[in-house]
Amino acid sequence: MTIETKREGGCLSIALEGRLDTTTSPELEESLSNSLDGVTDLVFDFSKLDYLSSAGLRVLLSAQKRMNSQGTMKLLHVNDVVKDVFEITGFADFLTIEP
């Protein structure tokens, strides 16, 4: 998986490419833990994310919980496969998913 981050003031944008799974989720988790201080808007670009496992869901849940106390989090360009995972698991009920 490739993680591309861009920070502009209080906005952190993270573009993911590949698979967010048991092998790659620790890398995203570490990246988030080192970069969320002072972030008020967290934006994920999932346009190139092919697969999402329960390990990836756990990282997103942790990020959402943190952002609930300091700002907003949204997911952009989520493909149908990943969107199905969010809907089946109930994550679509509390994540902000935009086209």
Secondary structure, 3 states (H helix, E strand, C coil): CEEEEEEECCEEEEEEEEEECCCCHHHHHHHHHCCCCCCCEEEEEEEEEEEECHHHHHHHHHHHHHHHHHCEEEEECCCHHHHHHHHHHCHHHCCEEEC
